[in-house]
């Protein structure tokens, strides 16, 4: 069974790019904002990793990520923020979350996703290996 990703971004082009980048290897679920992402979670989708933007309508990425980090079910789910906000600001607020700044190299993101899924699927594996 394929591992799954939940991609949350209100930029349709970004969602299409990320879906294309990952759909061969992973089951990809997409949401245009935090409300739609929460809908997937309430339907029982438990993603192996979440990629999220921050600046969205309705429930923002900030609120959605805070929900994940405080949830008993999702708090161990790896999260990657893809944002134009400087990563040093975000790592202060979300120290356990990976951050990639826009614009980004898709290969770098792909490698980060693969490493985090491997690390959280096999906890003895480090992302640096």
Buried (B, 14 or more C-beta within 10 A) or exposed (E): EEBBBBBBBBBEEBBEBBBEBBEEBBBBBBBBBBBBBBEBBEEEEEBBBBBBBBEBEBBBBBBBBBBBBEEEEBEEBBBBBBBEBEEEEBBEEBEEBBBBEEEEEEEEBBEBBBBBBBBBEEEEEEBEE
